[in-house]
Amino acid sequence: MNSSIRAEAVGDLSLFGMDNIWIILLKVLGIFVIMVVMTLLTIWAERRIVGRMQMRIGPNRVGPFGLLQSLMDGIKLALKEEIIPKGVHIAVYCIAPVVAATTAFLTFAVIPLGPTVSIFGQQTPLQLTDFPVSVLYVLAIASIGIYGIVLAGWASGSTYPLLGGLRSSAQMISYEIAMGLSFVAVFLYASSMSTSQIVAAQANVWYVVLLLPSFIIYTTAMVGETNRAPFDLPEAEGELVGGFHTEYSSLKFALFFLAEYVNMVTVSAMATTLFLGGWRAPWPISIWSGANVGWWPMLWFFGKVFAFLFIFIWLRGTLPRMRYDQFMKFGWKVLIPTSIVWIMIVAVARYLRNSGGLDSQTLLIFAGVVLLVGVAISYALEIRKKKSDELQEQAEFDAANEEFNPYAGGFPVPPMPGQTAQVSRHVPVTVPATPINPGQEQ
């Protein structure tokens, strides 16, 4: 079987589970190294990009262009003296960062990095494993990873970490639902929950075109899932000091730091796999016959992942942090209802296609545009109502702050709360019409 045929056969699940043990170990090691290197590069890129946005230089001393700064920071955290508070639950306190970090790495096991290639003469797909419900596996592992944050907040024996852990659990519940619902449209259109088969189903057109509302919902929910600005409420410095990891230091804090950036890479890889064709080359590179075979697809894949990571960094350097009530309202009242309506539209489109009715792709694009316009109109009406309420409150405030005459009733009256009085230094004095003689009654 030649390489082009093998590339198209990647969606075949029978290719998995046939590797030798040394190839499996090599893939595991490769995923670990890729995740660590991606984390170091993301931290460096974040400091450089945000520094450029804020007209600063950023790291530029350690290594060429400061590329080794992240590595030095990791070594520093690992060698720092660890401070453990007296009131912690020591077992859970130590296990929590391990849970957060290991689950972040486990999610990447089902991400396809490329087609089938030859490794030391052995034909194997560039993916550790795959099975019929691999996307549900990603959701399950992501849900388990939240336990690391919640347990860290509880085990610290402090108020602010506990509040950060509770916020993270509420955040996971609300935005995990929206994320899962955004996957349903992909399942309906690809007729599979396997990541490799979803990539194979996007050979002609990427799902970002057909399922644009699902893509927008997922990209919004993935920022909330990773606790990144403007959704970084579990570690809001202005309210919770440092959030769930306030009482952590040294290597344990480094594990939380690593978990956050690995999760960023993982959700970016999932967005690439589900909506941007996975490892498939973008147009016009896809015109080249060898673009989607061999090792080249890894370049296209990580190029798309880095584009998502840049958006993460861009949001952090641009948007302010939301209030917690705004954050939860956006998840429950905007993302989830929009996801449900969009799933119904996709289900109708698939039924019409299977029954030989209207062209489902045209119907999906039209329905997606209508849905986005509806969301934009409802958002505009909400802003208009908010401005109207603000103008009414301002008018009431101005009416309460009107100047008044404290001597209008003949006696000085103190101002009410919110009122101001202009008191003249010259108080009028009533002079009698006739002079008062000594002994005359006044």
Buried (B, 14 or more C-beta within 10 A) or exposed (E): EEBBEBBBBBBBBEBBEEBEEEBBEBBEEBBEEBBBEBBBBBBBBBBBBBBEBEEEEBBBEBBEEBBBBBBBBBEEBEEEEEEBBEEBBEEBBEBBBEBBBBBBBBBBBBBBBBBBBEBEEEBBBBBBBBBEBBBBBBBBBBBBBBBBBBBBBBBBBBEBBBBBBBBBBBBBBBBBBBBBBBBBBBBBBBEBBBBBBBBBBBBEEBBBBBBBBBBBBBBBBBBBBBBBBBBBBBBBEEBBBBBBBBBBBBBBBBBBBBBBBBBBBBBBBBBBBBBBBBBBBEEEBBEEEEBBBBEBBBEBBBEBBBEBBBBBBBBBBEEEBBEBEEBBEBBBEBBBEBBEBBBEBBEBBBEBBEEEEEEBBEBBBEBBEEBBEEBEEEEEEEEEEEEEEEEEEEEEEEEEEEEBEBBEEEEEEEEEEEEEBEEEEEEEEEEEEEEEEEEEEE
